[in-house]
Amino acid sequence: MARARNVALRASTQLSYRWATPSVPRQYGIACSAVATSSRLANCNRRSHRFYSTEGPAKVRGGSKVYASADEAVADLKDGDVILSAGFGLCGVAETLIQAIHKKGLKNLTAVSNNAGAGDHGLALLTRDGRLGRIVLSYLGSNKELERQYLTGKIAVELCPQGTLAERLRAAGAGIPAFYTATGGRTFVETGEIPVRFTPEAVLEKGRPKETRVFAGRSYIMETALPGDVAVLRAWKADEAGNCVFKYTTKTYAGLMAKAARIAIVEAENIVPIGSIEPDAVDLPGIFVDRIVPATAPKNFEVLKVAPPKEAEGEKASGAKEGAAGKPDARNRIARRAALELRDGYYVNLGVGIPTLAASYLRDGARVWLQSENGILGMGPYPASEADADPDLINAGKETVTLLPGAATFDSAESFGMIRGGHVDVSILGAFQVSAAGDLANYMIPGRVFKGMGGAMDLVSDPDRTKIVVATEHVDKKGRSKIVQDCRLPLTGKAVVSTIITDLAVFQVDRVKGGLTLAEIAEGVDLETVKAKTDAEFVVAGDLKTF
């Protein structure tokens, strides 16, 4: 059996990435010894310990909340303000207000958002011109300029798991200073080993370790509330009292951020008189809204995805996705086997990539409710055509989708309450590495991939109630095993995976004692091949099956 475990990254690895590599004898040891002691670092540390700027915009009661333009509504914002920017991808982003902030020339801003826009849209407009000094987010997404600035020390980036980000905002709006969560426990999030600001030469600002406490025999980490000076959000409809209605997946952070900010500014596609919105239809009550402006910037698609033609669907169903030998290709073989984990009536979260394909191979008659962490329960297929696509309705991969009968949409706090609370039956994710003990690494490859954890840490935070299945190709593009004895990449979760499905085999994981059992082997694959391509030790089940 192959035992090619790398003890460390190559000696040529740049210092920029050394912090992200767990030490060999101790997974969560000190990751970097070079820490700058300049005044620049001192300023960074002071900034990271406060949420509001020194003097935020003033809240005013009385008079009209409706402003003639976004420029007028942001006139009293100033350099250094903390901006809570709602939206998910480009869905629900306050494009009109962000353009006004950019036009005003504000700089050294701190932004809080799920991600940082794309192209010239959303917060990408501000990062492009260096207007942000700091950003708190869960996923860098496709903002290449932000990634470049982060890797060269020009901007401070505080990575936060997606569900934790939502809960920190909710706590701020509810007057709760801190809370405990299992998300991120026993990872770099707990130990503070992801630097906030660094250069190729030194770490300028380290992450902060989290306080921990044990409840009912389980360890949790403490997270603090995350308020801001100004929230900018987009509503489908708002009345002159500030009551708002949000469409579909624009709900994600909109209400949470409005409640967490000193001043909430809403750009509305439709501004209507008081009384025009039925009370039961109000998503955000007017008490949380201070200013309303017309939304003049168009909405944008980040990933406009449509369903394949009917004939292509028929070919797929009949097995057209096959290799030269007439067998399913690797990705579809994995997806087909993963679909067997999904039973009638299950509530399921599918990660992007191979896990998403599993929905195409459900058993006939099986009704599975797909949950998307950006606020959908009952997610349907891609729209039939571009004309049917709605930029207000996307999945966690920012792709346009539809809803099934009986579906519901909700904000991110509600969504991650479902996830962390163990209400989701199965979660299927991809992986860079998964260990014999069920440790999962899927959000960072030092020196190559660094996008952020998104919602992955939340999805694996309660493996006793939500079964965690990894669906991944057996080896990476360089032929190295992804099934390893010990993960050498930063962990998403420790001892969380119950089942591993690859194009070669299916392993069951003993998360308590640690260890793999080879339960199934792919048709046409022999045991010696699995042994040769698996870094981890495993035992073979007495009733080894094929799939």
N, C-alpha and C positions, 0 to 999 in steps of 0.2 A: 504494500500500500504506500502511496506517495506520502512523504512527510516534509514537503517543501514549505516549511513555515519560516517566513522572514522574521529574524530577530529584531531588525530595525530597518528603517528606510535606508536607501542608498546613501553612501557618505556624501554624495554631491547634493543632497537635498538642501534647499536654501533654508536659512534661518526663519524665513517667513512662515514656513510650514512646520517647524520643529515642535511648536507648541501643540500641534494637533495630533501628534503621534504618542500614544500611550507608552510609558516606559515598560521594559520587558518584565522586570520582577514585580512591578506594582502598577496595575492598570491606571490608577489615578494619581500617579506621582506628580511631582513638580515638573511642568512641561518645558519651562524655559528659564534659563538663568540670567539672560541679558535683559535687564529692566532699566529703562532710562530714568534718570533722576533729575531731569531738567525742569525748568519752570513750566515748560509746555505740558509735562506730565502732571505737575501740580494743578494746573488749570483744568486739565481733563478730569482729574479726580474730584475737584470741587464741583464741576459741572454735572458729573454723573450722580451726585447725591441729592440733587434737587430736581423737582419736576416742573415747577412753574418758573417763568422768568421773574425778574425782580418786581416788575410792575406790569401786570397784564391789563388787557382792555377792560374798561369798566362796564359792569352790568347796569342797565338802565331800565326801570319799570315805568310804564305809562307811555302813551304815544303809539304811533304805528310801528310795527315790526318790519314793514315792507320797505325796502330800499330800492331806489330807482336802478341801481347797477351794482355789480360786484365790486367795482372800483370804490364806490362810496362805502360799501359795507366793510371793506378791509382797510379803510383810510387810517384808522388808529392802531393798526398792527405795527410792530416795530421789530428791529433786529433782535435776535436772540429769543424770540417767542417760541413756545412749544406748541406745535401744530398737530392736532389729531386729525389725520386724513382718512376718511372712511372709504370703503370700497374693497373689492377683492379682484386682483388683476386690474383690468380696466372697467370692470362691472361696478356700477354705483359710485364711480369716482367723481368728485366735485370738480370737474374740468374747468368750468367757468371761474370758480373761485381760485383755483390753483394758478390759472393764467393771470388773474388779477394780482395775486401775491407776487408772481414773477415780474409782472409789469411794474409794480411798485418798487422793485429793486431790493427787497428785503434780503438779508444775508445772515449767516451764522445761526440759522434756524435749527431747532430740533424737531424732527418729524417722527410721528408714531403712526405706523400703518402695517397692514398685513404684509405687503410687499411694496415695491418702489416704482411701479409703473413700467411702461415699455415704450420703446421708440421715443417720440417726443410728447408722450401723453402721461397724465398723472404726475407723480413725483419725479419721474424721469426728466421733466422739464426743469425742475429745480436742481437736481443733481448734475445735470449736464453743464450748468453754468456755475457750479460750486457754491450754490446758495445754502446748502445744508452743512452744518458742522457736525451733526450727530443724527442718527436715525435708530429707532427701536422697531424691529420687525421680526417676522418669523421666516421669511423667505426672500432671497434677493431676486428671484425670478429671472427675467431676461434683460435686466438693466445692467448692461455690460459696463457702462461708465461708472456706476456705483461700485461694482466689483473692482474695477481698476483703481478707483480712489481709495477703497478700503485696503487693498493689497499694497498701497504705497503710503499709507498713513495720513492721507488727506482728509479722511472722514472717520468718525467714530461710529462703529456699528455694534449695537447691542442686540444679539440674537435671542429670541424668546419663543418657546413653543407656542404654536398657534392658539391652542385652547387656553394656555396660561395667559397669553396676551389678552384674549377676550375677557377672561375672569379678572385680570388686573384692572381693566377698564371698568368692568361692572362694579368691582369693589370701590373704585374711586367715586363712581356716581352714587353709590349707596352709603358712603361714609364709613366704609370698612377699611382700616389701614393696612391689613395684611391677612393672609390666609395660608393654609397648608394644602399641598397637593402631592400626589405620588408622581406626577409627570416630571420627567427629567431626573428622578432619583437614581443615584449610582452612575451618573454620566457626567460629562464635562459641565453640564448645566448646574449640577449640584456643587461641583468643586471649583467652578469659576475658571476653568482652564481654557476657555475660548477668549482670546484677548479682544478688547474693545477697539483698541487702536494700535497699529504696529507698522513697522517698516521692515525691509529686508535685513536691516542691521540690528534692530532691537524692538522689544515690546514697549510701547509708550504708555499704554494704559491696560492693566490687567482686568479680567473679569473678576467679579466678587463672589466668593464662596457663599453658599446659602446655609442658613441656620436649619438644622434638622430636629425633628421630634418624632417619637414613636407613639402611635395610637393603635391599640388593639394588636400589638405585636408587629406592626408594620411601620417602616420608616417613611416619613413625609418631609418635604422641603418647604420652607417658608418663602412666599412671594409677597411683594408689597404692592399696594395700589398704584395705579399709573394715571394720574390726572394730567391735564394740559391747560394751556392758556386759551386756545381757540380750537374748536372743532369745525371742520368743513365737510359737509355731506350733501348728497343729492337725493331729492325726493321726487316721486312721480307726481304727487299732488300735495299742496300745503294750503291751508286756509289762512286768513289774515291774523288769526290768533296763534298760529304756529303749529297747529295740529297737522301731522304728516302721515302720508300713506306711501309705503315703499313697495315696489314691484319685485316679486320673486326673490332672486339671490342678491338684490341690492340691500337687503336687510342686514347682511353680515355684521358690520361694525357700526352702522349708521346711528342707531339709537344708543348703543353703548357709549360711543364717543361724545354724542351730544350731552349725555348725562354726566360725563367725566370732565367736561371742560367748563371754565369760567364763562366763556361766551360760545354759543353754538350758532353757526351761520349755515343756513340751508339755501341751496339753489334748487328751485322747484321748476319742474317742467310745466306745471299748471298751478297758478295761484288763483284761489277761489275765495268768494266771500265767506265770512263766518256763518256756520250753519249748513254749508254745502256738503260737508262730510258727515256721514252717519257716525254717531259715537262708537258703535261697535266696529267700525272700519278704521279707526285711528290706530296707527302703529306706534306713534310717538306723540304724547300729549304736549300741548303748547307750552307748558311750564318749563320744558327743557330747551326751548328754542327762543333765541333772542333777536335774530335778524333773518330776513327772507329776501332773496333776490331772484330775478328771473334766470333760469338756466338757458344760456344762449349757445354754449358750445355743444356740438353734436356728440352723441354717444359713439363709442368705438368698440369693435370686436378685437380681442386679443388673439383668439384662435377660432376662426369661423369654420366649423366642422359640420358637414352634412352626411346623411346616411348614404351608403353605396347604392347604386341602382338595384332594382329588384332582381335582375338577372344575376348580379354579382352575389347578392344574398343567397340566392338559390344554389349557386355554385359552391359557396362556402358551406352551406348546410349539407350539401352532398359530398363534401370532402375534397373540394378542388384545391384547398390550401395544402398541397402535398409536395413532398420532395420527389427526387428522381425515382425512388423505389416505391412510389405510390402510398407513402405514409405521411401523416401530418408533419409539417415542419416543426422545429423545436418549440417556437413560441405557442403555436396552436396545440401542440401535444400537451404542454404544461397547462394551458388554459382549460383544455378539455378535462384533464384530470382534476384541476382545481375546482371545476364546477361541481364535482361530486361531493365537495365539502358543503355545498349550499343546498339546504333542504327546504321543503315546502313550508312557507310561513316565516322563514328566517328573516331577520333584519341584518343586513350585511353592508360592510364598507369595503369597497374595492379600491386599491391604490391605482395610480396611473401606470400605463404600460401593460405588461402581461396580465396583471390582475384584472384589469378592465375587460380583457377579452373573455374572461370566464363567464360573463353574463350571456355570451352568445351560445354557450353550450349547456344551458340549463336543461334538466330533464323535462320531457313533455308533461305539461300540466302543472309544473312546479310554479308557485307564486312566491317570488322572493322580493322583499322590499329593499331597494338599494338606498343607502344613506350616503350623502355626500357632505363632507365636513363643512362646506361653505353654506349649509343651510337647506338641504333638500332631503326629504324622506319620500320615496316613491319616484325616484329618478327614472326617466324613460330613455329611449334611444336618441341618437342624433336627429335633428330636424330633417324632413324629407328634401328640402331645398333651401337655398339661400333666402328666398322670400319668406320661408317659415321660421327662420332663425331670429332670435330675440337677444340683443346684447345684454338684457337684464336677466337672462336665464342661462347660467353656465355651470359646469361641474368643477371639481377641485383642480382639474388640470387646465382650467380657463377655457375649455371647449364648450361650444353651444350644445345644449341638450333640450329635451322635452320633458314633460311630466306625465305620469300615468294617472288614470282615474284613482282617486283616493289619496293623492299626493298632498304633502304639506310643505310649506317653506317657513323659515324662522331665522332668528339671528344666530350669531356664532356662540353666544353663551349657552343658548338652548341646545345647539348642536353638540357642543363638547360636554354638556351635561349628560346627554345620551351616551356619549363615548366613554367618558371617565366613570360614569355611574354604572357601567357594565350592562347597559340595555341593548347594545349591539351584540348579536350572537357570534358572528365571525368577522374578522378583519383579515383581508389578504393583502400582503405588501410585497414589494420587491426587495432585493438586498444586494449589497456589495459583498458582504460576508455574513455568514451565520455560523455559530460555533456549536460544538457537541453538547454544550450546556444550555443551548437555546438563546445565547446572546445574539443580538441583532445589530448590525452596522449598516445603515443605508442612507446617510445624509452627507457624508464627507469622505473624500479621498485626498489626503494631504498632498498639496502640490499639483493636483489635477482638477478636482471637483469640490467646490465649496459654495453651495447655494442656500444652506439653512435647513432646519429640520421640518419646517412647515408643521403639519399636524401629526407627523409620524410618532413622536414621543407620547402624545396624548393617546393615540390609537393603541399603543402597546402598554398603557399604564395600569390596566387591570386584567392581566392574562388569566386570572382564576375564573373570571366571569365571561370574558370575551376570548374566544379561541383565536390565537394568532397563527396564521398560516403564511409561510413564505413561498412565493412562486417565482422562481428565478432560473436562468440557465445555469447548468452545473459548473461551468468554467467561464472565466472572463475572456475578453478579446485576445488576451495573450496566452490563453490556455491554462491559466492558474485556477486552482480549485476555489470555489466560493464557499464550499463546505469545509470549514477549518476546525482544528482542535481548539484553538483560542483566537479570538478576533484580534487583529492588529490595527484595526481602524477604530476611530472614536465611536462609542456605542450609542445607539438609539435607545436601547433597553437591555437590561440584564436578566437572563433566564426568563424570557417572555415567549419564545416560539415553541409551539407544540407540534407542528407538522411542517416538513420541508418537502416541496414538490419541485423537481427539476425535469429536464428533458431526458434524464437517464434513470432517475430513481425517485422513490418516496421514502423519506425517513420519518419515524416517530421519535420525538424527543422526550427524555425524562428530565423535566425541568427541576425536579427536587434533588435527585441524586446526580444528575448530569449523565449524559450518554445518549448515543444514537442507536436505533434499531432499524436496519434496512427492511422495510415491510413490503415494498413493491419494486419491481424492476421493469423498465420500459421494454415493450415488445421489440425483439431484434437486438437487444443489448445483453451482453453476458456479464457475469459477476466480476470477472477479472477486469473488465473495462471500468466498472464502477469503482473497484478498489484502486485502480491505477490513477483515476481522476479525482479521488476524494482525499483531501488532506487529513480529515478527522478520522479517528478510530471509530469503528462501529461493529455491532454484532448483527448477524443475519437471522431474521425470523425463521422459525421452524416451518411455517406455512407461507414461504415467500411467494407472492403473487406477481402477476404481470398486468400492465395497463397499456 
